[in-house]
């Protein structure tokens, strides 16, 4: 539950009326509404959302680093195979 100032209440009430008019007239929102006038996000919710995004970002970085290491291993194997094939080709051509 939130306590709004009179000014904030008037603004929200106007936005609610705009949303209602859009939905009444055409069944869809016709304006580019920035936010839901009925929704109020607490500081704690904002903090939790930011923490969740940071955690998701950290997890993505960890996965990308793991993938990079896997690709480095694959690249090393490819290079080793290439070197082996070149040595075999040199031996074959020198015969």
MIDOSE-1310 file (N, C-alpha, C; in nm, 2 decimals, decimal comma, always signed):
residues 95
xxxx	+0,08/-0,12/+0,00/+0,00/+0,00/+0,00/+0,09/+0,12/+0,00; +0,05/+0,23/-0,07/+0,13/+0,35/-0,09/+0,04/+0,47/-0,06; +0,11/+0,57/-0,01/+0,04/+0,70/+0,02/+0,10/+0,80/-0,09; +0,01/+0,85/-0,17/+0,05/+0,94/-0,28/+0,02/+1,09/-0,23
xxxx	+0,10/+1,18/-0,28/+0,06/+1,32/-0,26/-0,06/+1,35/-0,34; -0,12/+1,46/-0,32/-0,24/+1,50/-0,39/-0,20/+1,52/-0,54; -0,09/+1,58/-0,57/-0,04/+1,60/-0,71/-0,02/+1,47/-0,78; +0,05/+1,38/-0,71/+0,07/+1,25/-0,77/-0,06/+1,17/-0,80
xxxx	-0,15/+1,18/-0,70/-0,29/+1,12/-0,72/-0,36/+1,18/-0,84; -0,36/+1,31/-0,86/-0,42/+1,37/-0,97/-0,36/+1,32/-1,10; -0,23/+1,32/-1,11/-0,16/+1,27/-1,23/-0,20/+1,13/-1,26; -0,19/+1,04/-1,16/-0,23/+0,90/-1,18/-0,38/+0,89/-1,22
xxxx	-0,46/+0,96/-1,16/-0,61/+0,96/-1,20/-0,63/+1,00/-1,34; -0,55/+1,10/-1,39/-0,56/+1,14/-1,53/-0,51/+1,03/-1,62; -0,40/+0,96/-1,58/-0,35/+0,85/-1,66/-0,45/+0,74/-1,67; -0,51/+0,71/-1,55/-0,61/+0,60/-1,55/-0,73/+0,63/-1,64
xxxx	-0,77/+0,76/-1,64/-0,88/+0,80/-1,72/-0,84/+0,78/-1,87; -0,71/+0,82/-1,91/-0,67/+0,80/-2,04/-0,67/+0,65/-2,08; -0,62/+0,57/-2,00/-0,62/+0,42/-2,03/-0,77/+0,37/-2,04; -0,85/+0,42/-1,95/-0,99/+0,37/-1,96/-1,06/+0,42/-2,09
xxxx	-1,03/+0,54/-2,13/-1,09/+0,59/-2,25/-1,04/+0,51/-2,37; -0,91/+0,48/-2,38/-0,85/+0,40/-2,49/-0,92/+0,27/-2,50; -0,93/+0,20/-2,38/-0,99/+0,07/-2,38/-1,14/+0,07/-2,41; -1,21/+0,17/-2,36/-1,35/+0,18/-2,39/-1,38/+0,21/-2,54
xxxx	-1,30/+0,30/-2,60/-1,32/+0,34/-2,74/-1,28/+0,23/-2,84; -1,17/+0,17/-2,82/-1,12/+0,07/-2,92/-1,08/-0,06/-2,87; -1,09/-0,08/-2,74/-1,05/-0,21/-2,68/-0,90/-0,23/-2,67; -0,82/-0,13/-2,72/-0,67/-0,14/-2,70/-0,62/+0,00/-2,66
xxxx	-0,50/+0,00/-2,61/-0,44/+0,12/-2,57/-0,39/+0,19/-2,70; -0,44/+0,31/-2,72/-0,40/+0,38/-2,84/-0,28/+0,47/-2,82; -0,24/+0,50/-2,70/-0,13/+0,59/-2,67/-0,01/+0,51/-2,63; +0,11/+0,57/-2,64/+0,23/+0,51/-2,59/+0,24/+0,54/-2,45
xxxx	+0,18/+0,46/-2,36/+0,18/+0,48/-2,22/+0,32/+0,44/-2,16; +0,38/+0,52/-2,08/+0,51/+0,49/-2,03/+0,50/+0,38/-1,92; +0,40/+0,39/-1,83/+0,39/+0,30/-1,73/+0,25/+0,28/-1,69; +0,22/+0,17/-1,62/+0,09/+0,14/-1,57/+0,05/+0,23/-1,45
xxxx	-0,05/+0,31/-1,46/-0,08/+0,41/-1,36/-0,13/+0,34/-1,23; -0,17/+0,22/-1,23/-0,21/+0,15/-1,11/-0,09/+0,08/-1,04; +0,02/+0,07/-1,11/+0,13/+0,01/-1,05/+0,22/+0,10/-0,97; +0,26/+0,06/-0,86/+0,36/+0,14/-0,78/+0,47/+0,04/-0,73
xxxx	+0,59/+0,07/-0,77/+0,70/-0,01/-0,74/+0,77/+0,04/-0,62; +0,79/-0,04/-0,52/+0,86/+0,00/-0,40/+1,01/+0,01/-0,42; +1,08/+0,08/-0,33/+1,23/+0,08/-0,34/+1,29/-0,06/-0,33; +1,23/-0,14/-0,24/+1,28/-0,28/-0,22/+1,26/-0,36/-0,35
xxxx	+1,15/-0,34/-0,42/+1,13/-0,41/-0,55/+1,23/-0,37/-0,66; +1,26/-0,24/-0,66/+1,36/-0,18/-0,75/+1,49/-0,24/-0,72; +1,53/-0,24/-0,59/+1,66/-0,30/-0,55/+1,67/-0,45/-0,59; +1,56/-0,52/-0,56/+1,56/-0,67/-0,59/+1,57/-0,69/-0,74
xxxx	+1,50/-0,61/-0,82/+1,51/-0,62/-0,97/+1,65/-0,60/-1,02; +1,72/-0,49/-0,96/+1,86/-0,46/-1,00/+1,95/-0,58/-0,96; +1,93/-0,63/-0,84/+2,01/-0,74/-0,79/+1,99/-0,87/-0,88; +1,87/-0,89/-0,92/+1,84/-1,00/-1,01/+1,91/-0,99/-1,15
xxxx	+1,90/-0,86/-1,20/+1,97/-0,84/-1,33/+2,12/-0,86/-1,32; +2,18/-0,81/-1,20/+2,32/-0,83/-1,18/+2,36/-0,97/-1,18; +2,27/-1,05/-1,11/+2,30/-1,20/-1,09/+2,29/-1,26/-1,23; +2,19/-1,23/-1,31/+2,17/-1,28/-1,44/+2,29/-1,25/-1,53
xxxx	+2,34/-1,12/-1,52/+2,45/-1,08/-1,59/+2,58/-1,16/-1,55; +2,60/-1,18/-1,42/+2,71/-1,25/-1,37/+2,71/-1,40/-1,42; +2,59/-1,46/-1,42/+2,57/-1,59/-1,47/+2,60/-1,60/-1,62; +2,56/-1,50/-1,70/+2,59/-1,50/-1,84/+2,74/-1,48/-1,87
xxxx	+2,81/-1,40/-1,79/+2,95/-1,39/-1,80/+3,02/-1,52/-1,77; +2,98/-1,59/-1,67/+3,04/-1,71/-1,63/+3,02/-1,81/-1,74; +2,90/-1,82/-1,80/+2,88/-1,91/-1,91/+2,96/-1,88/-2,03; +2,97/-1,75/-2,06/+3,05/-1,71/-2,18/+3,20/-1,74/-2,16
xxxx	+3,25/-1,72/-2,04/+3,39/-1,76/-2,01/+3,41/-1,91/-2,03; +3,31/-1,99/-1,98/+3,32/-2,14/-2,00/+3,32/-2,17/-2,14; +3,23/-2,11/-2,22/+3,23/-2,13/-2,36/+3,36/-2,09/-2,43; +3,42/-1,98/-2,39/+3,54/-1,94/-2,45/+3,65/-2,04/-2,42
xxxx	+3,66/-2,09/-2,30/+3,76/-2,19/-2,27/+3,74/-2,32/-2,35; +3,61/-2,36/-2,37/+3,58/-2,48/-2,46/+3,63/-2,45/-2,60; +3,60/-2,33/-2,65/+3,64/-2,30/-2,79/+3,80/-2,29/-2,80; +3,86/-2,25/-2,69/+4,01/-2,25/-2,70/+4,07/-2,39/-2,70
xxxx	+4,00/-2,48/-2,63/+4,04/-2,62/-2,64/+4,02/-2,67/-2,78; +3,91/-2,65/-2,83/+3,88/-2,69/-2,97/+3,98/-2,64/-3,07; +4,01/-2,51/-3,06/+4,10/-2,44/-3,15/+4,24/-2,51/-3,13; +4,28/-2,54/-3,01/+4,41/-2,60/-2,99/+4,41/-2,74/-3,06
xxxx	+4,30/-2,81/-3,05/+4,29/-2,95/-3,11/+4,30/-2,93/-3,26; +4,23/-2,83/-3,32/+4,24/-2,81/-3,46/+4,38/-2,77/-3,51; +4,45/-2,69/-3,43/+4,58/-2,65/-3,46/+4,68/-2,77/-3,46; +4,66/-2,86/-3,36/+4,74/-2,98/-3,35/+4,72/-3,07/-3,47
xxxx	+4,59/-3,09/-3,50/+4,56/-3,17/-3,62/+4,62/-3,11/-3,75; +4,61/-2,98/-3,76/+4,67/-2,91/-3,88/+4,82/-2,94/-3,88; +4,89/-2,92/-3,77/+5,03/-2,94/-3,76/+5,07/-3,09/-3,80; +4,99/-3,18/-3,75/+5,01/-3,32/-3,78/+4,99/-3,35/-3,93
xxxx	+4,89/-3,29/-3,98/+4,86/-3,31/-4,13/+4,98/-3,25/-4,21; +5,02/-3,14/-4,17/+5,13/-3,07/-4,24/+5,26/-3,16/-4,24; +5,29/-3,22/-4,12/+5,41/-3,30/-4,11/+5,39/-3,43/-4,20; +5,27/-3,49/-4,20/+5,25/-3,60/-4,28/+5,26/-3,57/-4,43
xxxx	+5,21/-3,45/-4,47/+5,22/-3,41/-4,61/+5,37/-3,38/-4,64; +5,45/-3,32/-4,56/+5,59/-3,30/-4,58/+5,66/-3,43/-4,60; +5,63/-3,53/-4,51/+5,70/-3,66/-4,52/+5,66/-3,73/-4,66; +5,53/-3,72/-4,69/+5,48/-3,78/-4,81/+5,55/-3,71/-4,94
xxx	+5,56/-3,58/-4,94/+5,62/-3,51/-5,05/+5,77/-3,53/-5,06; +5,83/-3,56/-4,94/+5,98/-3,58/-4,95/+6,02/-3,72/-5,00; +5,93/-3,81/-5,01/+5,96/-3,94/-5,05/+5,98/-3,95/-5,20
